[in-house]
């Protein structure tokens, strides 16, 4: 699909994406890179990172991967420092790392609940917190585009209620709250733009293939005018929000 944006709309910017090796995170990395940004991706699986970086570079994108776990503060610090050392700056942080699995609440252990909270909610805050010193280039009264940009990837599970997703729903509700609070505080103090994107069911992702019951997915596909979202849709939203247009 053809992008509605100019090909150099984020030229010169440096973006770090957690969970950028696959799924929605990779598509955001790809589209930011295609539109001029340099890309660093962070993930726990070296083979996934290596494959993603190779794919990005094959498109002519300046890209590098760093192994790291968003649950570990020292990993966050190391990856952020390495990104800035490699590219010389950081302009955009996209928090797309997430954990999920289907489980009835009565069968979910406190440790399983905590694991998802740690990845999605605590991990998002940790990355934002450690990235602040690199992103707060602006300040009140300065160029409104001088501060950095944060995008937190959420979900729609918690807006009502979703079967067997109590852990993820709680985690994403926390991500939404963190996003609003940081947008208020860091937008006021440092001109940092903090936004969230909450995808619904997205085609060709683990979230749909592993978490969407075949019966419901098949029934949805048969509905008139129905379509699942695509990774490209989310990437375009991220591109808009990371550009000066946003």
C-alpha positions in Angstrom: 0.0 0.0 0.0 1.2 3.5 -0.8 2.0 5.7 2.2 0.0 9.0 2.4 3.1 10.7 3.9 6.1 12.3 2.2 9.0 9.8 2.1 11.3 12.0 4.2 8.7 13.0 6.9 10.9 11.6 9.8 14.2 12.1 8.1 17.1 12.5 10.5 15.2 11.1 13.5 16.4 8.2 15.6 13.8 5.7 16.9 14.1 2.9 19.5 11.4 0.3 19.4 10.9 -2.4 22.1 9.3 -5.5 20.6 10.4 -4.1 17.2 11.5 -7.5 15.9 8.1 -8.8 14.9 4.4 -8.1 14.5 3.1 -4.5 14.8 6.4 -3.4 16.4 8.4 -4.5 13.3 5.9 -2.8 10.9 6.3 0.5 12.8 10.1 0.1 12.6 9.9 -0.6 8.9 7.6 2.4 8.1 9.6 4.8 10.2 12.8 3.6 8.5 11.2 3.9 5.0 10.3 7.5 5.8 13.8 8.5 6.8 14.4 7.5 10.4 17.3 5.4 11.8 16.1 2.4 13.7 17.1 0.6 16.8 15.1 -2.4 18.0 15.2 -4.1 21.4 14.1 -7.7 22.1 14.9 -10.8 24.0 15.4 -13.2 21.1 18.6 -12.8 19.2 17.5 -14.7 16.2 14.4 -12.6 15.8 16.5 -9.4 16.2 19.0 -10.5 13.7 16.4 -11.4 11.1 14.5 -8.1 11.6 17.7 -6.0 11.3 18.7 -7.8 8.2 15.2 -7.2 6.7 15.3 -3.5 7.5 18.8 -3.1 6.1 17.7 -4.9 2.9 15.3 -2.0 2.4 18.1 0.5 2.7 17.3 1.4 6.3 19.9 2.2 8.9 19.1 -0.3 11.6 20.7 -2.1 14.6 19.4 -4.5 17.2 20.1 -4.8 20.9 19.2 -7.8 23.1 17.4 -6.8 26.2 14.5 -7.4 28.5 12.2 -4.4 29.4 11.6 -6.0 32.8 15.2 -5.3 33.7 16.2 -1.7 34.4 19.9 -2.3 33.6 18.9 -3.7 30.2 16.9 -0.6 29.5 19.7 1.7 30.5 22.3 -0.3 28.4 20.1 -0.4 25.3 19.3 3.3 25.5 22.9 4.2 26.0 24.0 1.9 23.2 21.4 3.5 20.8 22.6 7.0 21.6 26.2 6.0 21.3 25.6 4.3 17.9 23.3 7.0 16.3 24.3 10.0 18.4 20.8 10.9 19.6 17.3 9.6 20.4 14.2 11.3 19.2 11.5 8.6 19.3 10.7 5.8 21.8 8.0 3.2 20.8 7.0 0.7 23.5 5.6 -2.3 21.7 7.0 -5.1 23.8 4.1 -7.2 25.3 3.2 -10.5 26.8 0.0 -12.4 26.4 -1.7 -15.8 26.7 -5.3 -17.0 27.1 -6.2 -18.2 30.6 -9.3 -18.2 32.8 -8.8 -16.0 35.8 -9.3 -18.9 38.2 -6.4 -20.7 36.6 -4.1 -17.7 36.4 -1.3 -17.8 39.0 -0.2 -14.5 40.7 3.2 -15.1 39.0 1.6 -15.3 35.6 -0.4 -12.1 36.3 2.8 -10.4 37.5 4.8 -11.4 34.5 2.5 -9.7 32.0 2.2 -6.6 34.3 6.0 -6.4 34.4 6.4 -6.7 30.6 3.6 -4.4 29.5 3.1 -1.9 32.3 6.3 -1.8 34.3 8.4 -2.3 31.2 6.7 0.6 29.4 7.3 2.9 32.4 10.9 1.8 32.9 11.8 2.5 29.2 10.1 5.9 29.4 11.8 6.8 32.7 15.3 5.8 31.5 14.8 7.5 28.1 13.7 10.9 29.6 17.2 12.4 29.8 17.7 11.7 26.1 14.3 13.0 25.1 13.9 16.2 27.1 15.6 18.5 24.7 13.0 21.2 24.8 11.2 22.9 27.6 8.6 25.6 28.2 8.9 28.5 25.8 11.2 26.6 23.4 10.6 25.2 20.0 7.5 23.0 20.4 9.1 20.3 18.2 12.3 20.2 20.1 11.3 17.6 22.7 11.2 13.9 22.0 8.3 11.6 21.2 7.0 8.5 23.0 4.3 6.1 21.6 3.0 3.4 23.9 1.2 0.5 22.2 -1.9 -0.5 24.2 -5.0 -2.5 23.3 -8.8 -2.4 23.5 -9.3 -5.4 25.8 -9.9 -3.3 28.9 -12.4 -0.8 27.5 -15.2 -3.2 28.4 -14.2 -6.8 29.4 -12.5 -9.6 27.5 -12.7 -13.3 28.3 -9.5 -14.9 29.7 -7.5 -11.7 29.4 -7.7 -10.3 32.9 -3.9 -10.0 33.2 -3.4 -8.2 29.8 -6.5 -6.0 30.4 -5.0 -4.8 33.7 -1.6 -4.3 32.1 -3.0 -2.3 29.2 -5.2 -0.2 31.5 -2.0 0.7 33.4 -0.2 1.6 30.1 -3.1 3.9 29.2 -2.8 5.6 32.6 1.0 5.9 32.3 0.6 7.5 28.8 -1.9 10.1 30.0 0.1 11.0 33.1 3.4 11.4 31.2 1.7 13.3 28.4 0.5 15.8 31.1 3.8 16.1 33.0 6.4 15.7 30.3 4.4 17.6 27.7 4.2 20.6 30.1 7.8 20.4 31.4 9.8 19.2 28.4 7.7 19.4 25.3 7.7 15.6 25.0 4.8 14.3 23.0 3.4 11.1 24.6 0.7 9.3 22.8 -0.9 5.8 22.8 -2.2 3.6 20.0 -4.7 0.9 21.0 -5.0 -1.7 18.1 -7.9 -4.0 18.0 -7.6 -7.4 16.2 -4.8 -7.1 13.7 -4.4 -9.5 10.7 -1.2 -11.6 10.5 -0.2 -11.2 14.1 0.3 -13.6 17.0 -2.4 -11.8 18.8 -5.0 -12.9 16.3 -3.7 -16.3 15.4 -3.0 -17.5 19.0 -5.7 -15.6 20.9 -8.6 -15.4 18.5 -10.8 -18.5 18.6 -11.2 -19.9 15.1 -15.0 -19.9 15.4 -15.2 -16.3 16.3 -12.6 -15.2 13.7 -14.4 -17.2 11.0 -17.8 -15.7 12.0 -16.3 -12.2 11.9 -14.9 -12.7 8.4 -18.3 -13.5 7.1 -19.9 -10.3 8.3 -20.7 -7.7 5.6 -18.1 -5.0 5.2 -16.0 -6.5 8.0 -12.2 -6.4 8.0 -9.5 -6.9 10.5 -7.0 -4.2 11.0 -3.6 -4.5 9.3 -0.2 -3.8 10.8 0.2 -1.1 8.1 -2.7 0.8 9.6 -1.0 0.9 13.0 2.3 1.9 11.5 0.7 4.8 9.6 -0.8 6.0 12.9 2.6 5.8 14.5 4.2 7.6 11.6 1.7 10.4 11.8 2.2 10.8 15.6 6.0 10.8 15.3 6.1 13.4 12.5 5.8 17.1 12.9 2.3 16.7 11.4 1.3 15.0 14.6 
